[in-house]
Amino acid sequence: MRKWLRFFCVLIPVYLSLGDAKAEQTSREVEEQEEKAFKQAATQATASLVRIETVGGFDQVQKFAVGNGPTTGLVLSADGYVISSSFNFISKPASIIVSLTDGRRLAAKVVASDTSRMLTLLKIEGSGLVPAQAAPKSAIKVGQWAIAVGRALDANAPNVSVGIVSALNRVWGKAIQTDAKISPVNYGGALVDVEGRVMGVLVPLSPTDNSPVAGVEWYDSGIGFAIPLEDVLATLDRLKEGKDIRQGLAGFSFASQDLYEQEPKIDRVRYDSPIYHAGIKDGDVIVEVDSHKVSRSAQVRHVLGSKIEGDKLAISVKRGDQVLKSDITLVGELKPFEAGFLGVLPVREAIKEPLIGNKKRETGVGVRWVYPDSPAAKIGLKTRDRIVKFRDQAVTSATQLTDLVSRVRPTEKATLVIQRDGKEQTHEVTLDTVINEIPSELSSSVIDSLPPEEKAKAKDVAEKATESIQDGKPVEEKERLRIGRFTEQIEESKNSYWAFVPDGYNPAFGYALAVWLHPPGDTLEATVYEPWKSSCEQRGIILLGPKSADLATGWQPNEAEFVRETVANFQKKYSIDSGRIVLHGFSKSGPFATHVAFKHRDLFRGLVLAASPLTEPPPENLPEYRLQFHLICGGKDPIHPLIEQHVAGLKKLKFPVSFTSEQEQDHRYPTAEAIESTARWIDLLDRL
């Protein structure tokens, strides 16, 4: 027995080692077969890929560097139609050169763009091209191999990245998602299956942004997107005719920003939109779209996300106990939103009761100031009147009244009820367009001083830790307020900021916040602080100056989040009026200020640009994001004519925009007089 045991003890390790060797050989054979399949698929797809080079154009777009390096395109037809990512052409190149697999280099022209899917169609005068073979959408499954193929790094060989299909119908139903690494050189290339069929065209996308650079920051992160080639081919004839394809719009917004938990209740119906003409109204709840039952806003957006201009949409809404059905045709553009204008500034009343004693809050909204020749002036409204009803709705706050007024278009009528000397009066008013002129004189809004003992607690001019009052209660030491001018270093960061909080700061009232973004090379802290100080004290403005991590090179795109977070932290510490938070840029910091304002338009309500034009197209003027502009430029500044053009363009888009032209100034920071006027403009941001 022992002899046999010794035999088995020797035999078992030998047997196991033979098994391991066989398993290792099998694994190696599988890997070799996979590698062979990937190479064959990439080789087959490469026959339809072209190398694209651009010459000239902008060096950067929205603070992203856009060089002239080679990118990729995909052949769609033998007679020279090529599709690529629109990102490859955002620099507006002077010329485009396409290199074929046989070595030919041909000039290309842009035919049309699909702005919904971020694609651009090119045409070259060539023959014998090999069109891509499309994989049927129905055959694409989550978990299958996905091979990203481009033709940019080497003119004679493809650049390849392997992954899987990680999701379908992403970015609101538009795209295939893959974990294969997708670099900008691959944009416009192909996502292929193991048979070499093209599943989709590689593009940068984002579910929350539709700007030209949306999604670029995710490159090589394992989150990449491709537009199904079957969808591209379905709209190819329209693109060949030179017709741009745009996102299909119905013309409404949701009542809640929470797309995943709240019912799809309509907040606003846009004037002259498809659903406006279908008779759908504010407050209706969407219950079905294109035969899909819906209970959340995200479900509605998912259906709409894949729709383009001209598509039909069946929509059912619930109004009370009724369900109303309509068939609409989506459009590519809505008329610019324009709020009606009443012509008053509301009284800014205390928002934190513990610090204002036992004063009884009055009903309605007080009138602080009436614009001359405005609709309010024409019906005789006066300072100290109180608006208690608008269109039969009781008025409870200035924010609510602003919303109610903005739902009435210019030239439309509305009924309002006011209180004067304890008696009510009813008026019918015809609203007008917003008045952009900044009045030469405007009394500041009254901010009550704190009682001496509470002011002493809230003040910390010497930058020492003292108790402060927020909501009438002491706060922890790390959250204690600082008053006056001070500097803070951000923990575990190269960033810092300086700030000025008026000496008489009273947390019972909402303050405006002006966020100064310095140009490269100099924070200009003293230059900015001196003219702003008195206006901040007079008009209840807090001045905040974030500093870039590298002063010499200036702001980088990713620092937009630092600016946003710094503002959010100030909102937690200080009483900030969310309707009067503005960004201020000068000269070379103007592009970054513009980028941040447009990217975080849910936070910023105003943009002040001095000696700087708009460097990117403004987003659509939306009622839920009330963005206003103030531009300043010296009359002797070479860019003055360009600034005037941008002011005219913003007015055409129905944005509220003011312009201060300092006739004797050249390209330099505005004078104290212009800053005082800017402070008055900030004081007017809550006009209605």
Protein Blocks (a to p, Z undefined) as FASTA:
>chain_A
ZZmmmmmmmmmmmmmmmmmmmmmmmmmmmmmmmmmmmmmmmmmmmmmpccdddeedjfbe
ghiacdfbdcddddfbfnopacddfklmmnopabdcdddfkopacddddfbdcfknopac
dddddehiacdddddfklpcghiacdddddfkbmkbccddddddfbghiehhlaccdfbd
cdfklgopacddfkopafbdcddddfkbccfkgoklmgonlpacdddfklmmmmmmmmmn
opacddddebiacfbfblklmccddfbdcehiaklmnopaehiacfbeghiacfbfklmm
mmmmmpcehiacdddddehjbccdddddddfbdcddddddehpacddddfbfklnojadc
dehjddfbdcehiaklmnopaehiacfbgghiacfbfklmmmmmmmpcghiacdddddee
hiacddddddddddfbdcfbdcddddddddfklmmmmpcfkopacdddeehiacdfklpc
cehjdddddehiabdcdddddfklcfkbccddddddddehiaolmmmmmmmmmmmmmnop
acdddddfblmnopafklmmmmmmmmmmmmmmpccdfklcccddehjlmmmmmmmmmmmm
mlpccdcdehiacfbdcddddfklccdddddddfklmklmmmmmmmmmmmmnopacdddd
dfkbccddddfklmmmmmmmmmmmmgZZ
